[in-house]
Amino acid sequence: MSDVFRLLSRASGCAARRGELHTAHGTISTPVFMPVGTHANVKGVLPDRLKQIQAQVILGNTFHLYLKPSHQVIEQMGGLHRFMNWDRSILTDSGGFQVFSLSRMNRIDDQGVEFRSPIDGSKHFFTPELTVEIQQALGSDIAMVFDECAPPHAEDAYIQQSIERTFRWAARFQAAHTRQEQLVFGIVQGGISPLHRKNSARQITSLDFDGYGIGGLSVGESEHDTLQMLEVLHPLLPSDRPRYLMGVGSPQLLLWGIERGVDMFDCVLPTRSARHATLYTSEGKIRIRSSRYRLSSEPIEEGCDCLACRQFSRGYVQHLFARGEITGMILASIHNLRFLTRLMEQARKSIEEDTFLSFRDRFLEKFGVHGPSQKGKKEQITEEYR
């Protein structure tokens, strides 16, 4: 049994589970949604506000923090927690997703990845060992292994090569890692091929990691394909380790992922949507910039305890967006993140009470989602999408 993860309860009729993940900076109740703070900052939301919305753990990004201000600077400043004034848990993504999203700027071989900085064009070479060095210097609670994220519809030969490379890189990462209090998660790849997913899962779980990420999804494939891969992986991933579906943040995929045994999620979607005036409510998404809300004295979401809903009206937030005021983006970001942390609280409670499936059905019906889409996303997938 894992010393860092404890299962507390399971739901009937599906794989949903309630657990606790213990890190050097506290215990994380799962299932959990993790706000993304790529540059040591969750856009528009200060650390004290993150605590008010009950964020338990946030993300930083190895790739971007390496480029600016550098891991050496952050280490000299006392580590990432002190640098950004966050005393709860932090997970750092290793930069593998940037290998994919910035593929036109890099060259991959078995040793690592050569890339040009998107900031100044300078050349750099990322290896598993360097990503260990960076994440240990940052001092995150959970470090992700360096992996190669293949496009979901890539040819079989390329996907097979990428999962073999991901496995070799994971073994090198594990061998180089020495920071005892820092947990390490392996990553399963394999596109949307059940065969490749199974092969990758068997390889990665042969290495004894503290948890396992599920990568290479939410990169353009359909919701249906995402869920099929989760169903393939459920019996293959150790039940006593946390499972982290990387880059997923829509309310429906969070619930469908929990239903299939996922414990952890992250995505920039709630804050990116907020900055573009799209807000989550229990009755679906609303475009707050619309003039229909100009005279609305209602809160964004009745019953929501976030700052935006407790103190301001839809009409005020509409005014802020209509005038291009940054305060509108801040309030919207706080609300969307709290909407998802509340959703996770409700999901955890429903698992404890063994009512998860009925809770899921009620939420999705009211939210206006009637089943997973079979269509992939057509927009270009960028690192901001993650």
N, C-alpha and C positions, 0 to 999 in steps of 0.2 A: 504493500500500500504506500501511496505517496504521503510524505510528511507535510507537504505544503497545500494539498487540496483535500477537502473533506466533503463528501456528499451527505446532505441532510435529509432530503426527501426526493421522491420521484412521482411523476404524474401517471395516472392510469390511462391506458389507451394510446400512449405515444412515448417518445423518449425524453420529454421535458424533465429537467432535473434542477434542484436547488442545492447550491453548495457554498463553500467558503474557501477562498484562496488566500493563503497567508504569505505576506511579503515583508520585507524589512521595514516598510513604512505603514504597516497596518493590514487588517483583514478586509478583503473585498468580498461582498456578498454577490453571488452569481445566481441567475444570469445578470450580466452587466453591460451597459453601453458606455464606451469610453470616448469622450470628446478628444478631438485631434488638435494638438498644439505643435504643429510641424516645426516652427522656428522658436521653440521655447515660449509659446504664446498661443492661447486659444483666441482666435481673432474676435475682438470686440468684447471679451469677457475677462475681467480681472480675476485673480485667484480667489479673493473673498467671495465674489459672486458665484464662482464655480462651486465653492463649498455650500453656499446657500441653496443651489439647485441640486445638492447631494451628489455631485460628481465624486466618485470614489478613486478613480484612476484616470490619468490622461496620457496622451501619446506625445513623444518627441520623435524627430526623424534624424537618424544617424547621418544620412547623406547631406542634408541641408545644414545641420549643425557643424559638420566637418568643414563645409565650405565657408561658413560665416556664423559665428565668430571664430570657430575652430574648437575642437575638443580640448586642446591644450589650454586655451583661454578659459573655458568653462571649468576645467579641472582646477586651474589656479584660483578661480573664483569660488571654490568650495564644492563643485559638482552641480549638476543640473537642478536639483531640488533647491539649493540655496540661491543659485543664479536667478531662478524665476520665482522664488518665494512660494514654493509649493511643497507642503510637508506631508502630502499623501502619496500614494503610489504613482510611479511613472513606468510606462512600457516604451521601449524604443524600437522602432522598425529599422531593420538593418540597412535599408537602401535598395533591396532587391526589386521593389516595385519601380524605383526610378530607373533601374536598368531597362525595364520594359517601357516605361512611359517616355523616356528620353532616348529610345533606341536609335534614332537617327544621329545621335551624338556620341555613340559608343561602339566599342569593339570587344566582343566576348571571346575568351578562350578558357581552357581548363584551369589556368592559373588564377584568372580573375577578370575584371572588366576595366578597360581603358576608356575614359570618357572626357569630354570637354566640359568645363564648368559652364552652366547656363548663365553665370554671373559675368565672367570675364573671358571665357574661352580658353582658359589655361587647362593643360592636360593633367589628369590624375589617374592612378591605377588602384582600384579597389580589389582587395583580396579578402577571403574569410578571416585571415589573421588581422588585417587592418581593421575590419569591422568589430572584431573582439576588442582591439586596443581602444577604439573610439568609444564603444559602449561601456567598457570598464572605466574609462576616464570620465564619462558622463555620470556614471554611478546610478543608472536606472535600476529599478527593482526587477524588471523583466527585460531580458535582451533576446532579440530574435536572430536566428541564424541567417547568414547570407544565402540567398537563393536566387534562382533564375525563374522569372515569371514568363512563361510562354503565352503567346496570344491564344485565346480559347479555340480558334478554328485553324490552328497551325497544322501542318502535315504531321503524320504519325512519327516519321523519322526524327523530326525536330523535337517533338514533345518527348519522345523517348530519350533523346540526347540531353534535353533540359532536366529531366527528372534524375538521370544518372549523375549529371553535374551537380544538381542540388544536393543529392545524397553525399557525394564526395566533399562538397564544400561544407556540409553540415558536420561531417566527421572531422574535418580540419578545424572548424570553428570550435567544436567540443574539445579537441585536443589542446587548443591554444587558450581556452578559457580558464581563468584561475580565481576569479573573484567569488568567494564562497557564498556570500549573502545575496548575490545576484542570480535570480532564476533564469533559465535558458529554455526557450521554446524552439522545437524543430518545426519545419514547414512542409506540408504535403502539397505537391504540385500535380500536374497531369492534365490540364485543359478540361474538356468536357467529355473525355473518354473514360468510361468505367474501368476498362482494362488498365489504362495508364494510372488512374487514380489509385486503384488497388495496388499496383506495383510500387508506386511512390509511398503509399501508406505503410506497406510491409517493410520497405527499406528504412524509412525515417523512424518508425517505431522500434526498429531493431537497435537504435541508439537510445539510451536512457535519458530522455529529456524531461524537464519538469512539467511541460505541457506541449500541445501541438497546435500550430496554426494551420489553417486551411487557406492557402493562397491561390492566386490565379483565377479567382471568381470575382464577380462584379466588375468585369473588365470588358463588357460588351455583349456577353451571352444573355439568353433569356432567363427570366425568373424560374421557369420550368426546368431549364438545364442546371441552374444553380442548385435547386432543391433535389434534383436527381443525383447530383454528385454528393450531396450531404447524406442521402439515403444509402449510397454505395459505401461511404466512409464510416457511417455510424457503428457497424459491427467490428470494424477493423482498428479503431482508435481505442486506446486503453480507457476503460471506464473510470479509473481512479486518477485521471489527469484532466486538467481543464482543456477545453476545445475552443479555439478562437477563430471565428470566421472573419477574415481580414477584409476591410473595405466595404462593409455593408451597413447601411443606416436608414433605409426606408422602414417605416413602422410595420408594414406587412411582412417584409423579409426578416425583420427581427423576430416576429412571432412565429413565422414558419421555420426559422432557424432553431429557435428554442424548442419547438415541437420535435425537431430532428436531433436534439441532443447537444446543441451548441450552447456554450457558457459565456462567451465574450464576443463583443462586436466593437467596431470602430468605423467612423466615416466622417468626412468633411461635409457631407450632404446637409445636415441640419443647419449649420452655420452658413454654408454657401447659399442655400435656399433663402435663409433669413436675409442675407445681404441683398438678395434680389426680390425682396418683398413677398416671399411665399412663406406662409405660416401654417403650422400644423394645428388642427383642432380635432376633437373627437368625431366631428361630422365631415372630416376631410380637409383638404388643403384650401386655403383662401389666399387670394391675391390682394393684399392689404392696400396696395397703391390705387385700387379701383375707387372711383368717386362714389360708388354705392355705400361706402363706409364713412363718408365725410361727416355725416350727422349722427353716427352711431355712438351711443353712450355706453354700450356693452363692453366688457373686457374681451380680450382676444378669445379666451376660453373660460366659460363659467366654471368655477370650482378649482381653477388652476391657482397654485399658491406662489407663482413666480412674481418677481418685482413688477414686470410689465402688466400682468393681469390684476395685481392687487392695487396698483396705484394709477393706472392709466386706462384710457378707453381706446376702442378701435378707431374712433374718429381722430384722436390725438396722434396715434401711430400713423394713420393715413396721412395726416397733415405733415408729419415729419418726413415721410417718404416723398410726398408731393413737392416739398421744398428742398429735397436733397440733403436733409440733416443727418449727420452721422449717428445721432442719438436714436433715430429710428432703427438703424441696423443693429445697434447695441441691444435695444429692447427686444427686437425680433430674435436675435441670436440667443439671448437669455431664455426667451419663451420656448423656442424650438428645442433647445437642449433640455430644459426642464420637462417638456412634454415627453421626451424619450426617457429621461431618468424616472419620471413618474410611471411610464409604461412598464419599465423594468421592475419597479416596486410592485405594481399591480400583478405582473406576471409571477414574481417570486411568491407573493401572497397566494395566488391561485394554485400554484404548485403545492405549497404547504397545505392548502385546504382540499387538494385533489379536485379542483374545478377548472384546470387550465384550458381544456378543450372548449368548454362552454364559454369561458372568458374570451378566448381567441375568436370564437364565432360571433359573439356579441360585439366585440370591438371592430372586427373587419366589416361586419354588416353595416354598422353605424358609420364607419370610416369610408364606406363606399367601394370596398375592394371585394370582388366576388370570386377570385381565384388567381393563381399565378399566370402571368403573361407568357405566351409561347414565342413572342417576338423579341429578338435581341435589340440592344440599343444601337442606334445608327450614328450617334454623335461620336466624334473623335474622343477617345479616352485619354485623358491627361492626368498628370499627377494631382492636379487640383480636384479632379473628379473623385479620387480616392479620399 
